[in-house]
C-alpha cells in the first residue's frame, strides 16, 4: 500500500517521477496522472484537505530515502 500519492499534471512528469522512484527503489509512493491537479488542489484547499500539515513528514521521509 502506498504511503504517499503524487499527482502529476502530465505524462512527462509522471514518467520522470516513476523513473526516479524506480532508481531509488522506492515502492511506497504511488504516482497518478491528473490533468486537473491544479483544480483539485483548490478543491482540497476549500475543503480543508490540504497536505500542508504533512509537508514536514514528507520532507523527513525523502531525506531518509536520499541517504539510502
Phi, psi and omega per residue, in radians:
X1 nan 2.404 -3.106
X2 -1.298 2.413 3.094
X3 -1.486 -0.611 3.137
X4 -2.255 2.690 3.093
X5 -2.128 2.213 3.088
X6 -1.948 2.137 3.101
X7 -1.759 2.081 -3.136
X8 -1.726 2.464 -3.063
X9 -1.463 -0.230 3.071
X10 -2.668 2.992 -3.058
X11 -1.121 -0.647 -3.128
X12 -1.058 -0.836 3.127
X13 -1.131 -0.723 3.132
X14 -1.033 -0.832 -3.109
X15 -1.179 -0.698 3.103
X16 -1.099 -0.746 3.132
X17 -1.125 -0.725 3.122
X18 -1.104 -0.730 3.109
X19 -1.114 -0.747 3.136
X20 -1.060 -0.827 -3.133
X21 -1.145 -0.663 3.108
X22 -1.139 -0.716 3.122
X23 -1.088 -0.678 -3.135
X24 -1.491 -0.028 -3.116
X25 1.035 0.676 3.102
X26 -1.627 2.144 -3.077
X27 -2.041 -0.034 -3.082
X28 -1.903 0.440 2.995
X29 -2.125 2.197 3.125
X30 -1.773 2.352 3.141
X31 -1.994 2.263 3.061
X32 -2.280 2.620 3.068
X33 -1.552 2.336 -3.119
X34 -2.590 1.712 -3.120
X35 -1.157 -0.224 -3.129
X36 -1.762 0.365 -3.034
X37 -1.011 -0.667 3.139
X38 -1.116 -0.776 3.129
X39 -1.190 -0.684 3.128
X40 -1.116 -0.664 3.116
X41 -1.086 -0.747 3.126
X42 -1.136 -0.689 3.082
X43 -1.077 -0.764 3.120
X44 -1.109 -0.698 3.120
X45 -1.076 -0.807 3.121
X46 -1.074 -0.611 -3.105
X47 -1.516 -0.049 -3.139
X48 1.347 0.435 -3.111
X49 -1.927 0.662 -3.130
X50 -1.378 2.850 -3.135
X51 -1.664 0.072 -3.055
X52 -0.915 -0.661 3.134
X53 -1.161 -0.365 -3.102
X54 -1.779 0.071 -3.085
X55 -1.104 -0.648 3.124
X56 -1.105 -0.718 3.113
X57 -1.107 -0.737 3.127
X58 -1.130 -0.754 3.126
X59 -1.069 -0.780 3.116
X60 -1.075 -0.759 3.122
X61 -1.023 -0.844 -3.102
X62 -1.172 -0.576 3.074
X63 -1.140 -0.719 3.093
X64 -1.114 -0.718 3.126
X65 -1.116 -0.754 -3.103
X66 -1.136 -0.566 3.129
X67 -1.288 -0.390 3.136
X68 1.655 nan nan
